[in-house]
Amino acid sequence: MKIAFLVCVAALAAALPVAASAANLPSEFTGFWVATEATNNTCRKADIKEEKNDVPIARVMGVDAGTVTFYETNCTLQSVKRLPNADPSDKNQVNAEADLSCSGDGSRWNAKEIWHVQTIDGNKVVVVTGLKQTDYRDEKGKKQNTPSLVTTTVYFACK
């Protein structure tokens, strides 16, 4: 009886779908970043959670294992491909191509982006270029026809 139960449990476990694990960006991208503007580009990690000291919370991006989060948007990394540098001996920069599944404000969409991180004058900078957005759905799940725009955002590291 005990063996039959274990065989049944093993068969059931084998039949259940296995959740795919999320992809990860290279570790150089991990952390909190603030999208640059003409002013107020200072960002301290200690201020983010409590939204204090006038931290520009709506421009903060968090990158962690398998996820990219913004104030009202959450993205799961579906795939990540590390890209070569133009100068292979330059260890000061990292490039990657990422496919993301995002949601925010009730909407859902997929995105393809190029990520670049580089240290400039001792400061880490991330540049994210959105190549396309697809399968945009509204809060009711209805497919929307929206333009797929190419965007580029520069981020400074939050200290």
Buried (B, 14 or more C-beta within 10 A) or exposed (E): EEEEEEEEEEEEEEEEEEEEEBBBBEEBBBBBBBBBEEEEBBBEBEBBEEEEEEBBBEBBBBBBEBBBBBEEBBBBBBEBEEEEBEEEEEEEBBBBBBBBBBBBEEBBBBBBBBBBBBEEEEEBBBBBBBBEBEEBBEEEEEEEEEEEEEEEBBBBBBE
